[in-house]
Amino acid sequence: MQFGPVPLDQAEGTVLAHSVPLPGGKRLRKGKVLAREDIKALAGAGLTWVTVARLEVGDIDEDAAALQLAQALVPDPDAAGLRLQVVGTGRVNILAEGPGVARVGAGQVHAVNACDPSITLATVPEWTRMDPGGMVATVKIITYALPGAALNQACAAGQGALSLCAPALRRAALIQTSVGGKDDGAKGQRVIGERLERLGVVLGPQTVVAHDEATLAQALEAAEGELVLILTGSATSDSRDVAPNALRRAGGVVEHFGMPVDPGNLLFVGDLGGRPVVGLPGCARSPALNGADWVMERLICGVQVRGADIVGMGVGGLLKEIPSRPRPRTLTREAESDTGRDGPGN
């Protein structure tokens, strides 16, 4: 593609690079392919030169290039749960058709963006929870045209890189424990229920049992639902604490304890008879985003969450502080003096 100023008599059929005001309050918009009447209008405005882009053999115009790349990223929109918006000004937005989590091939996105500086692909972080109509990605071609070879390279690199994982689980059970009968579980039931509802999951009846291993194990054995959640009245501080041991006692396994996401450190994941189990941290009682959201959302949408996946959540895992947190991250100098150490524990 050629770019630069040309005499008006050579500008017909080129792409106007910058908007030009005309007499009478009119304007020729940038990106317009200049026709004969446009040249006359520019001459009438007193111009003798104009900055344009001229496509060369093998070039693809911005709209056609953006659409072709978007179609490579999402070859089958219906199967991928995504929708391509109408192309315009070299841009195609890619939207979620329903609730779910975004699957993003990060390596493919990097490869696409490395093909040519004029090719840009921006996406949400991988596994972001999406609402219907939410924007998963946007393709933008910066220049007015691209070399066909660069576009072909980008399409090959990004083939099938994007999709939406729709909810695969529909029912969940929440078992809460109470220490000394002090918590009726109403708040936990409500907040967790609202979380699950965003992905179309129905939470079973409110269940609160005493905070001891045997009683919790019995409740786990009786739990119904495709996803089992545990929210204890006392924080789970070790993989051998009450809730993890209760899961083992019920015949399940604990696959990983702890996560590098804050709030959310004291989470564990496991399995009970082929059903995923999540031991929720106490911060799950707050509607604010925490590490448990990232785990539950993936599991609900049929995405496996292993220990290695949780370990990899540390970058970006420092989340906004929850006001109701008993021990905030940042202490005042007076509080530091009281605790006798540099900062709060978890």
Beta strands, then each sheet from edge to edge (+ up, - down):
strand 1: 2-7
strand 2: 15-16
strand 3: 20-22
strand 4: 26-28
strand 5: 49-54
strand 6: 59-61
strand 7: 82-84
strand 8: 91-96
strand 9: 100-104
strand 10: 119-123
strand 11: 129-130
strand 12: 135-141
strand 13: 145-147
strand 14: 162-165
strand 15: 171-178
strand 16: 202-203
strand 17: 207-210
strand 18: 227-231
strand 19: 253-257
strand 20: 268-272
strand 21: 275-280
sheet 1: 1+ 5- 2+
sheet 2: 3+ 4-
sheet 3: 6+ 13-
sheet 4: 7+ 8- 12+ 10-
sheet 5: 11+ 9- 14+
sheet 6: 16+ 15+ 17+
sheet 7: 16+ 15+ 18+ 21+ 20- 19+
end
